[in-house]
Amino acid sequence: MSSRIKPAPLPPDTLIGDYRIVRKLASGGFGVVYLAKDAQGQEVAIKEYLPAALATRAQGELVPKVAQEKVSLYRLGLKSFFEEGRALTQISHASVVSVLNFFRENETVYMVMNFLRGASLQEYIVLARSQKRAKVLRESTIRALFDEVLRGLRIVHQHKMLHLDIKPANIFITDEDRAVMIDFGAAREVLNKEGNFIRPMYTPGFAAPEMYKRNGSMGPWTDIYAVGACMFACMTGQPPADVPGRRDKDRLMVALARLRGVYSDNLLELVQWSMELDPMARPQSVFAFHKALSHEPERRYTPLSMSEKVRLQLDALIGEGRKTQTPGETSVRVKTP
C-alpha cells in the first residue's frame, strides 16, 4: 500500500463562493467535507472534490495540484461529481441529502448540502452491538428505518441515478429521527471504470458482485444488494462476508439460519433475496423490494430444530478450524469512523 500523503484540507476561515469554512468534518478517498456558514450565518456542509489518488495540496493552498498524466482522469471524476451535484439538486426527499448549491472554484467543485445533526447508522450499530443482546436492533426499528431509506432510494432511481455506496456509515439518523442517505458514489464509480487505483473503490460486504467487474451490469439491483447487507449488519452487528468470500464458500444462509427465532422468517427471507449473488435473482426494482418489506404478513418465527443446531455448531467449528489455517484472512467489521 502506498504511503500517499493526503491532500491538506482548506483551513478555517477560508472563503469559497459565499461560504466561510468553519472546520473539516470528514475526509475520504474522494473528497473533504467541511462545516461552513453561508452569508446569513446558516450552517451548511460543503463537500469538496479532492481525490487523494489523483491530487495533492500543500497546507494553506487552495488549488489542488494534479500530475500531468492524471489530469484527464481527474477531470473525468470532476465532471461526474458536478453532474451528481446537479442531479441531486433536482431531488427533494426527506431521506436523500439535500444539495442546496454546487459551484466550481479553485479548479475543483464544491457541493453545498444541508448540515445534519445526529449520528450514522454505523455508530448506532456499534453502540447496540456493545449491549451483547440477541437482537442488535429490533425488527420494528429495522423495518421502519429501511422503509424510509427505500422511499428515498425509489426517488433517486426515478431520476436515473444510482447511489452505489449504501452502507451504515452513509445512512445518517438525524436528531429528528429521520434516516437520510448521504455520500453518493457516482464519481467514485466513474473513476473505478476508467482508472486503475490501488485502493478498493467499494466497501467489502456491502458491494454487490457486479461492482467487482470492470463492466458489470449495474442497476437498481446493485443498490438493493447494499440495502440487504445493511439490514444484515443491523441484525448481526457486523457486515456480511464480502463477495470473493461468498464465492469461495457462501455462508450467508448459515448466518441467517442462526437468526431464526430471533428475527421473523419474512425479514430473513427478504435479506437473502436482496443479497443473491446473481443480480437477476434479486428484486429488480426498489418498488418490488419495498412492497415486500411493507406488506408484512403475520410474523412467523421458525426456531431451529435440534439437528439444525448441531449442524450449525459443527459448521462453526469447521469454520474456526479454517480460520486458524489462514491467519492472513481478516473479517471486515462495522467500525465507527
C-alpha positions in Angstrom: 0.0 0.0 0.0 1.5 3.4 -1.0 2.2 5.9 1.8 0.5 8.7 0.0 0.2 12.0 1.9 -3.5 13.1 2.0 -4.1 16.5 0.4 -4.4 19.2 3.0 -7.9 20.4 3.8 -8.9 24.1 3.5 -8.1 25.9 6.7 -10.8 27.5 8.9 -12.0 31.0 7.8 -11.2 30.2 4.1 -13.8 31.9 1.8 -15.2 29.8 -1.1 -18.1 31.2 -3.1 -20.3 32.9 -0.5 -19.3 30.5 2.3 -16.8 30.6 5.1 -15.2 27.3 6.2 -15.6 26.7 9.9 -13.8 23.3 10.2 -13.2 20.0 8.5 -15.9 17.4 9.3 -14.6 14.3 7.5 -12.3 13.2 4.6 -12.2 10.2 2.4 -10.6 8.9 -0.7 -12.7 11.2 -2.9 -13.0 14.5 -1.0 -13.3 16.5 2.1 -16.4 17.6 3.9 -16.5 20.8 5.8 -18.8 22.6 8.2 -19.3 26.1 6.8 -21.5 29.2 7.2 -23.4 31.0 4.4 -23.7 34.8 4.1 -26.6 34.7 6.5 -24.7 32.7 9.1 -26.6 29.5 8.5 -24.6 26.3 8.9 -24.1 24.1 5.8 -21.9 21.1 4.9 -19.7 21.5 1.9 -18.1 18.6 0.1 -15.0 19.3 -2.0 -13.9 17.1 -4.8 -10.4 16.2 -3.9 -9.5 12.6 -4.9 -6.4 11.6 -2.8 -5.2 9.2 -5.5 -5.1 11.9 -8.2 -4.4 15.2 -6.5 -2.1 16.8 -3.8 -2.4 20.1 -2.0 0.0 21.7 0.4 -1.1 23.3 3.7 -2.6 26.7 3.2 -3.0 26.3 -0.6 -6.4 26.5 -2.3 -5.8 24.8 -5.7 -5.1 21.1 -5.9 -2.0 20.0 -7.9 -2.6 17.2 -10.4 0.3 15.4 -12.2 0.0 15.7 -16.0 -0.6 12.0 -16.5 -3.6 12.1 -14.1 -5.2 15.3 -15.4 -7.7 13.5 -17.8 -8.8 11.1 -15.0 -9.1 14.0 -12.5 -11.3 15.9 -15.0 -13.5 12.9 -15.7 -14.2 12.4 -11.9 -14.8 16.2 -11.6 -17.4 16.1 -14.4 -19.2 13.1 -12.8 -19.1 14.9 -9.3 -20.5 18.0 -10.9 -23.3 16.1 -12.7 -24.1 14.2 -9.5 -24.5 17.6 -7.7 -26.7 18.9 -10.4 -28.9 15.7 -10.3 -29.2 15.8 -6.5 -30.5 19.4 -6.6 -33.5 18.0 -8.6 -34.3 15.6 -5.8 -36.4 16.7 -2.9 -37.0 13.9 -0.4 -36.6 13.7 3.4 -34.4 10.5 3.0 -32.0 12.0 0.5 -29.4 14.5 1.4 -30.4 18.0 0.2 -28.0 19.6 -2.2 -28.6 23.4 -1.9 -25.9 24.6 -4.3 -22.8 23.5 -6.3 -20.1 25.6 -7.9 -16.7 25.5 -9.5 -13.8 27.3 -7.8 -10.1 26.6 -7.2 -10.1 24.2 -10.2 -12.4 21.9 -8.4 -16.1 21.6 -7.5 -17.9 22.2 -4.2 -21.3 20.7 -3.3 -23.3 22.6 -0.6 -25.6 20.4 1.4 -27.9 20.7 4.5 -25.8 20.2 7.6 -27.3 17.3 9.5 -27.1 16.8 13.3 -27.2 13.2 14.6 -25.2 10.1 14.1 -24.7 7.5 11.4 -26.4 4.1 11.4 -22.9 2.6 11.8 -22.5 4.4 15.1 -25.9 3.1 16.3 -24.9 -0.5 15.3 -21.6 -0.3 17.1 -23.4 1.0 20.2 -26.2 -1.6 20.0 -23.6 -4.4 19.4 -21.8 -3.5 22.7 -25.0 -4.3 24.6 -24.5 -8.0 23.6 -28.2 -8.8 23.1 -29.6 -11.4 20.7 -31.2 -8.7 18.7 -28.7 -5.9 17.8 -31.5 -3.7 16.5 -35.2 -4.6 17.0 -37.1 -5.8 13.9 -39.6 -3.0 14.1 -36.7 -0.5 14.1 -35.1 -2.2 11.1 -38.4 -2.2 9.2 -39.2 1.5 9.9 -35.6 2.6 9.1 -35.4 0.8 5.8 -39.0 1.9 4.9 -37.7 5.4 4.9 -34.4 4.6 3.1 -36.3 2.7 0.3 -38.8 5.6 -0.2 -35.8 7.9 -0.8 -34.0 5.4 -3.0 -37.1 5.0 -5.2 -36.9 8.7 -6.0 -33.2 8.5 -6.7 -33.7 5.7 -9.1 -36.6 7.5 -10.8 -34.1 10.3 -11.5 -31.9 7.7 -13.4 -29.3 7.8 -10.6 -27.8 5.0 -8.5 -26.3 5.6 -5.1 -23.6 2.9 -5.4 -22.2 3.3 -1.9 -25.0 2.4 0.5 -23.6 1.3 3.8 -24.3 2.0 7.5 -21.8 4.9 7.5 -23.7 6.5 4.7 -27.1 6.3 6.3 -27.5 9.2 8.7 -30.0 9.2 11.6 -30.9 12.8 12.4 -31.8 14.2 15.8 -35.4 14.3 14.4 -35.2 10.5 13.9 -35.1 10.7 10.1 -32.9 8.3 8.0 -31.0 10.2 5.3 -28.8 8.7 2.6 -25.6 10.7 2.2 -22.3 10.4 0.2 -23.4 9.1 -3.2 -20.6 7.2 -5.1 -21.1 8.1 -8.7 -17.8 10.0 -9.2 -16.0 7.1 -7.5 -17.7 4.6 -9.8 -16.7 6.6 -13.0 -13.1 6.7 -11.8 -13.2 3.0 -10.9 -14.2 2.2 -14.5 -11.5 4.4 -16.1 -8.7 4.3 -13.6 -6.6 1.6 -12.1 -6.5 2.6 -8.5 -4.8 0.5 -5.8 -7.4 1.3 -3.1 -10.7 -0.6 -3.4 -13.5 1.6 -4.8 -16.2 -0.2 -2.9 -16.9 -1.3 0.7 -16.4 -5.0 1.3 -19.5 -6.7 2.5 -21.8 -4.0 1.0 -20.7 -4.0 -2.6 -22.7 -6.3 -5.0 -20.8 -8.8 -7.2 -21.3 -6.7 -10.3 -19.3 -3.9 -8.7 -16.2 -6.2 -8.7 -16.3 -6.5 -12.5 -15.0 -3.8 -14.8 -18.1 -3.9 -17.0 -20.6 -5.3 -14.5 -24.2 -4.5 -15.4 -25.3 -2.2 -12.6 -28.8 -1.1 -11.9 -31.4 -0.8 -9.0 -30.5 -4.4 -8.0 -27.0 -3.1 -7.2 -28.2 -0.7 -4.5 -30.8 -3.3 -3.3 -27.9 -5.7 -2.5 -26.3 -3.0 -0.4 -29.6 -2.3 1.4 -29.9 -6.0 2.2 -26.3 -6.0 3.5 -27.1 -3.0 5.8 -30.2 -4.9 7.2 -27.9 -7.9 7.8 -25.5 -5.6 9.7 -28.4 -4.2 11.8 -29.3 -7.8 12.8 -25.8 -9.2 13.5 -23.7 -6.1 14.3 -21.2 -6.7 11.5 -21.2 -6.8 7.7 -21.8 -9.9 5.7 -18.9 -11.7 4.1 -17.6 -9.9 1.0 -18.3 -11.2 -2.5 -14.9 -13.0 -3.0 -15.5 -14.8 0.3 -19.1 -15.7 -0.6 -18.0 -17.0 -4.0 -15.4 -19.2 -2.2 -17.9 -20.6 0.3 -21.2 -18.8 0.7 -22.1 -18.8 4.4 -24.9 -16.3 4.2 -27.6 -19.0 4.6 -25.8 -20.3 7.7 -25.5 -16.7 9.2 -29.2 -16.1 8.6 -30.2 -19.6 9.9 -28.6 -18.6 13.2 -31.0 -15.7 13.4 -34.1 -17.9 13.1 -36.4 -17.5 16.0 -34.8 -14.1 16.8 -36.0 -12.3 13.7 -39.1 -13.2 11.7 -38.8 -15.7 8.8 -40.1 -13.0 6.5 -37.3 -10.5 7.3 -34.6 -13.2 6.9 -36.1 -14.2 3.6 -36.0 -10.6 2.4 -32.4 -10.2 3.3 -31.5 -13.4 1.5 -33.5 -12.3 -1.6 -31.8 -8.9 -1.8 -28.3 -10.4 -1.4 -28.5 -13.1 -4.1 -25.1 -13.3 -5.9 -26.9 -13.4 -9.3 -28.2 -9.8 -9.9 -31.2 -11.2 -11.8 -32.3 -13.3 -8.8 -32.6 -10.1 -6.7 -35.6 -7.7 -6.6 -35.3 -5.8 -9.9 -36.7 -2.6 -8.5 -36.9 -0.7 -5.2 -40.7 -0.7 -5.7 -40.8 -4.6 -5.6 -38.5 -4.8 -2.6 -40.2 -2.0 -0.7 -43.6 -3.6 -1.3 -42.4 -6.9 0.1 -40.9 -5.2 3.2 -44.0 -3.1 3.9 -46.7 -5.8 3.1 -45.5 -7.8 6.1 -47.5 -11.0 6.7 -48.2 -12.1 10.3 -44.7 -12.6 11.8 -43.7 -16.2 11.9 -40.6 -17.4 13.8 -39.3 -20.8 13.0 -36.9 -21.9 15.7 -34.0 -24.2 14.8 -34.5 -27.9 15.3 -32.0 -29.8 17.5 -30.3 -31.4 14.4 -30.0 -27.9 12.8 -28.4 -26.5 15.9 -25.9 -29.4 15.9 -25.1 -28.8 12.2 -24.6 -25.1 12.8 -22.3 -25.8 15.7 -20.3 -28.3 13.6 -20.2 -25.8 10.8 -18.9 -23.1 13.2 -16.2 -25.4 14.5 -15.1 -26.2 10.9 -15.1 -22.5 10.1 -12.9 -21.8 13.2 -10.5 -24.5 12.1 -10.3 -23.0 8.6 -9.6 -19.6 10.2 -6.6 -20.9 12.1 -5.2 -22.4 8.9 -5.3 -19.0 7.1 -4.2 -16.4 9.6 -3.8 -13.8 6.9 -7.5 -13.5 6.4 -9.4 -10.9 8.5 -13.1 -10.1 8.5 -14.2 -6.6 7.9 -16.3 -5.3 10.8 -18.5 -2.2 11.0 -16.4 0.4 12.8 -17.0 3.9 14.0 -15.5 6.5 11.7 
